[in-house]
Every structure is written in C-alpha cells, then in structure tokens.
C-alpha cells in the first residue's frame, strides 16, 4: 500500500512539472492556449487532407489552427444530430445544402445573415443564384455554399450532329436513335426527384410556392413535366436500370446522356479512345423557355455550440476566397472528386477546358437546387414514390402528384 502511495505521489509531481513547463513562457507567465477549430467534412479523407494543408496559410494569417476530419455521407446526418444532442458538435461543418435549414430550425447553427449581414451580402453577390436559393430560408442563412455540382447534357458529336435545344428536338433525336438500337441514359438521378427536377422547372413548375407556405407539386406544369419525364422511359426507352455514362458513351449504345459535371473527367479517364468524339451542352429548353438544370453540392456553416464562432466564420470566409477555391478545386481534381467552385470569381483562373468552362458557367446561371425547407429530405421521398408509380405502374401523373402534395404539406406544418 505504501509503495502504491509513493508511485502516485511521484506521478503527481511529474505531472505538475510537465504542466508547468508547458504553460509558462520565459517570463514565467502562463502562455495563452492556442486556438484550434474542429471542422467536419462530409466527403473523402483526401478532401479533408487538402483542407488541412490549405489551413496552414490561415494559421499563418490568424494563429488559429484548423483540424478537418472527414465523415461519410452515409453517417453524416445522424452523426451531426448525435453531436448536437450531446453538446459535442464541431465548430464548423460541411453538409447537404438543405441540412442547414433543418439544423438551424432547432437552434443548432448560427444564423449568419443575422450576425454578419454585410459579409453575407457580399458573398451572395458572388454565388450562382440557384445555388444560393437552396441555402436561404425566409431570410435565414445557416451556411454558405462550400462547393457545387451541376447537371449537363453529354453527347457523342460523331453520332449526333447537334445537341437538342428543346424537348421536341430531344424526342426527335431519341426517335431516330431508337431505329438504330441506341438511346439516352440518366446516369445520375434516374427515377428520382433529382432527375425529374430539371423537367419540372423547365415546364414552369416548382416543388413549393415562393414563400414555402405550401407545396406546388400538383400544378398543371408539374403534371406536364411528369408526363414528359415518364414518356422518356416508357416511350423513348430510357433504361430504368442504371447504366454508367462511361460505358454507354464508349460503346455508342447511349450517345446522349444527362449526368453530373464530374463525368467530364470520368469520361476522359475511362474512355480515352473516344477523345474528341464527345462534348457537353446545356439541357434542352422546356415549355417555359428555360433550360434549368439541377445544381447540388455542399454548404458550410458554424455550429451554435462553438466557443470560437468568430474564428470559425473567418475560416469559412477564407475558404470562399477565389484563390482558396481554386486550390480546393485542384485538390479535388487530383483525387477524381470533381466539385466546382460556387464563387463565380474563382472561375476566372480555373484550370479547365475553355469550351467546357463556358457551358458549365452558362448552365450554372440557369440552375436550381433542392428547396431549403427544414423537412425536405423527408418530403423528397414522396416525389420519388410518385415518379416510380407513374413510370413503373402507369399511374396517373396528376393524381400521384396530388398525393405527394398532401403528404409534403403535412411535413410543412411540423
């Protein structure tokens, strides 16, 4: 027993000495604790590493360290909720575009528009409009765009003379391709609200009214879009099962496709034999005269539990600077994880094929993202169910959209 007490006493002395060595400078005064931000990145370890490398420049500027940790998309939503409930949320987090409204709705995130209105005004002026509309909910802004993705049209220019400019031109091309046993694929968003959304917007419809007071998914425009979307599968033989764009374009069996911008590099790497035989274009115009595409990506915000809110916001602004955005893009490109910069100014010096860059910028100017309502993730499944019943079971578009509207509005009331 005496021996054990001696060991404890010795360890206590050593601990005290070490603490003294680490907490005092040459003057004998306690050195201030170094500030460190914790950031969670919904994405890959490689992207987190890039941010940690970039954060070295921020440290030199501010003497504030940043530790970025990657979390997977599959576990991110529940992990954030658990951390919020347990009082251990990070200082900064990237997340799906609509999560900010959800978490902010119960006080878990800082309303940046309330605390930093001038900063938000400047940032908003340099973000693609459709992207911004997915994060601002009734004047509240719980984060800013971190990166973005967008829908574009891919086509084999050695098979199709010119990309379709309208819905009618699209169906005409599909009719001609069908005679040769060829067709079109949705590489991303097939039979889901993501794939349907461009047609909804191009027809003049939307998921909600402007004030997000009610769902507008049962409008005549939405029904028209649903009918056309369904016919792409039932009449024009778009495959109901997923076929990779690279495969379909390489063989020429599917010389036209709609997918995300990252497939540009996917095609270059996976199908080098068709280099020069394919290109990208804007989506076809719908009845509204618009070519509106889907735009996605991630937002980044400050958690209310953070004790370093000012420092966290300064780092987020640092990430939004054009030069930082270019570094993030290059880092993602090296890892074949091609997200695009949401800061319009960052595109000026972006290392990208000029022709493709012009198409991507023009399409991003006519693009929209998911609606920023707090319960959107739960509401989206009702639209998916309507799509699948119409396409797979031949159900009436109008009736299925009416059912979806009723269920979406129930969630709006919560």
N, C-alpha and C positions, 0 to 999 in steps of 0.2 A: 504493500500500500504506500509506504514511504517512498519507494523507488518511483512509483507511478506519479506521486505528487511532485517529485523533483523534475521529472520529464515534462510535466505540464507547465511547471514554473519556468523551465528553460525555454520551452517553445513560446511562452508568453513574452519573455524578454526579447527573443529573436524577432518575433512579430512586431513588437513595439519599435525595435531598432530599424527594421526594414521600413516600417511606416514612416518613421522619422526621416529616413534617407530619401524616401520618395516624395515627401510632401513639403520639403523646405529647399529654398534656393541658397545661394551663397550668403545672403543677408540674414538667413535664419528664419525668415518669414515663410509662411505656408504658400506654396506656389498654387495659382488658380487651377482648378480642374479643367482639363482640356475638353472642349465641347465636341460631341460626336452625334451625328444624325444617323438614325436607322431607317433605311428605305427598303421596302419590299417591292420587288419587280415581278409582275405576273408575266412570266416568259422563261427564257433559257438561261442557263448558267453562263453561257458565253456573253449574253447581253449584260448580265449583272457585272461580269468582269470588265466589260467595256466601260460601264458607268463608274466602276471603282477606279479605273485608270484615268478617266476624264475628271473625276472628283479631285485628283491630285492638284489640278490647276485651281479649283475652287478653294482648296486648303491654303494654297499659297496666297490667294487673294483675301481670304477671310479668317484663316487659322481655325477653321471648322472642318472636322473630318466627317466623312460620309462612309457608312458601311452598307452596301447594297446586297441584299440577299434575294435569290430567285425562288419563286414559288410557282408551282404548275397551275395551269388554267383549271384543271380538274379539282384541285383542293382549295383554290384561292378564295372563292366566295365564302365557304364555310370557315376557313381559317381566319379571314377578316372578322366575321361575325363573332367567332370564339374569342379572338384577341380583344375586340371591343368590349364584350361582356366581361372578360377577365381583367380589364384595365391594363392590358399589355400591348396595345396597338402600337405599330411603328410610328415614327414621326411623319414619314412620307409613304405613300403607296400609289402604285400604278394599278389600274383596274379597267374593267369593261366600261364603255362610255356611259352607260346608264346606272352604274353602281353608285356613283357619287350622289345622285338624287335619292337613291334608296338609303344609303348610309347617312346622308345629311338630313334626311327626313326625321331621323330619331336622334339628331344632335351629335353624331359621331364624327362629323367633319366640319372644318372651318368654312363658313360662307365667305369666300374670297372677295366677292363683289361688295360685301358689307364692310370688310376690314381694309381692303386695298382697291377701292373703286377706280382710282386713276390708273393703277397698274393694269387692272382688268380691261379697262377701256382701250389702252394701248395694245395689249395682247390680242384682244378681239379683232382689232383693225387689221391684224396680220395673219388671221386664221381664215381658212376657207369657210364660207358662210354655213354650208350644210353640216360641216363638222362641228361648228360652234353650237348650232341649234340642238345638237344631241347632248350637250352638257349644261345648258342654261335652262332652268326650270322655274318659270314665273319670277324671273329676276334674280334667282339664287344661283350661284356658281360655286360648286364644291370641288372644282378642279379645272385644269386647263388641258387641252389636247397634248398628249405625250408623243404620239406618232399616229400614222393613219394607213389605211389600205383602201383600195377602191376597185370597183368593177370596171372592166373594159371588155371590148369585143376583140377576139383573136380570129384571124382568118388566114388561110393559105392563099397567098396572092398569085400562085401559079395555077390555082384551080378556080378561084373566084375573082373575076375581073375587078370588081369594086365592092367594098363593104356595103351592106344595106343601110340606107339613110332613113328608112321609115319601116313601120310594121308591115306594110304591104310589100315593100321590097324584100323584107326578110322572109315572108311566107312564099314569095315568088321564087327566091333562091332555094329555099328548102324543098319546094316542089320539084325544081329541076335536079337538085342533088338526089332526091329520093329515087328518081328514074335510074340513077347510076348506083343505087345502093349505098349512098352516102348521106350524111346528115349533120346535125348540130348536137352539142352537149352542154350541159351546165356542170362545170367542173366544181363549182362551189355554190351551195345554196339550192341544190336541186330538191324540189318538192318541199321547200320550206319558205318561211316568210322572207328570208334574205333574197332568195331567187325571185320571189313574187314582187317584192317591194319596188324595183325599178318600173315594172309594168303598171303597178298601182299609181305611182307618181306620174309616169308618162301619160296615163289616161286622165290625169287631173284629180285623182283621189288621194286620200291620206288615211293614216291609222286613227288620228284624233282630230278634233277641231282645233283652231288656233290657240285657244286658251286651255286646252287639255281638260275641258269640263266634261266632254263626252266622247265616245268613240264614233268615228265617221266611216268605219269599215263596211257599213251596209249601204253606202251611197251607190247611185247608179253607175258612177265612174269606177268604183271598186268592183262592181259586178261585171262590168265590161272588161276590166283588166283580168279578172279571174277567169272569165270565159276564154279570153285570148291565151292566157298562160296555160290553161288546161288543154287547149287545142294544140299547143306546141308539142305536147306529149301524145295526145290521142289521135290527132290528125296528121301531124308532121313528124311523128315518130322520134321525138327526142327521147333517149333512153331513160327509163325510170330508175335504173341502177347506175351507180357511179362508175364512170369510165375516166381515167386520168387524161387530162388535156394533152399531156406529152405523147401519150400513146395514140390518141385519136388524130392528132395533128401529124405525127410522124408517118403513120400509115396512109393518111389521106382519107380514111374512112369517115372522119368527122372534121372536115376542113373549116368549120366555123364553130366557135365556142365562146361562152361567156364565163369569165372567171376573174380572180383577183390579180392585182398587178404583180404579185410575186412570181407568177407563172412565166413572166418575161425571162427571168434568169433560170427558171426551171427548164424552159424550152432550150435555151442556149446550152445549158449543161447536159441535158438528157437527150436532145435531138440535134446534135451539131450537123448531121447530114442534110438537114433542111434549112440550114442557114441561108438567109436571103429569100426564102420561099414563103415566109410568113410575116405578118405585121399586126399591128393593133389599130383599133379605131374607136370612135365614140359609139355608144349604144344607139340603136335606131330611134327615131322620133315616134312618139305615140300620138294619140288624138289631140292632146293638149299642145302639141308642137314642141314639147320638151324632150330632151334625151337623158333625163335624170337617172343617175346611177346610184348604187348603194355605196356608201362610204363607211368604213369601220375603223377600228384601231383602239387605242387605249388613252385614258385620261390619267392625270396625276394630281393628287391633292394632299392637303395637310390634315392630319387627324387631330381632333379636339383635345385628346389626351396628351398631346406633345407638350413638353416643357420648353421646347425650342422652336416655337411657332415662327418667329421672325427669321431665324436662321434657315428653317425648312422652306419658307417662302422664297428666300433669297436663292436657295439652291434650285428650286423649281424654275425661277426666272433665269438662272444660269443655264439650265437645261434647254430653255426655249430660245436662247440666243442663236442667231444663224450659224455662227462658227461651231457651236456645240452640236447643233442639229446635223450639220454636215459630218461631224465626227461620229455621231450615233448612226447615221445612215451608212457610212463606210464600214463601221464595225459590224453592223447587221449584214451588210452585203458580203463580207468575208465569210460569214457563217451561214450564208444562203438563207437568211431570215429577213427578207426584204420588206421592211416597213418604210414608209415615206415620211418626210418631214411635214408637220402641219403648219409650220411657219412659212408663209409664202416667200419671205425674203431669203430663206435658206435655199430656195430653188435656183437662185441666180448663178451660183457656182457649183451646183450639184454635178458630180461626175456621172453623166448619163447620156446615152444616145439622144441627140437633139430632137430627132423626129419623134421618138417615144416620149421625151420630156414634154413636148408641146401638146401631144394628145392627152397625157396624164394631167397636165395643168388645166387644159380646157374641160376635160371631163370632171375634174375635181370642182370646178366652178359651177357645174350643174350636177350636183350630187347631194344626197341626203343620208343621214344616219338613222339609227334607231331613235324613237321618241324618248325623251328624258323623264317619263313618268316613273314614280317610285316602284310600281309593280309591273314594269314592262316585261321582265324576264318570265314572270308567271303568265302574263297575258299573251305572249308570243305563241305559246303552245296551242292556244285556241285557234289562231290563224293557221298554224301548221295542220291542225286536225281538219279544218275546213278545206284546205288545199288538197289534202290526201283523200278526203271523201269525194270531192269533185273529180279529181283526176283518176283515182283508182276505182271508185264505185259509181261514177257517173251521176253523183248527186247534183241538185240544182244550186248553182253559184249563189243566187240571191238568198235562198233560204239558209244556206250554210253560213253566209256572212252575217245574216241577221242573228243567228245563234251565237256567233263569235262576238258580235257587238254586245249582246246582253251579258255575256259572261265577262267581257272586258270591263263593262261599266260597273259590274258588281265589285270588281277589284279597285276601281277608281274611288269607291265610297269608303274603302278601308283606311 
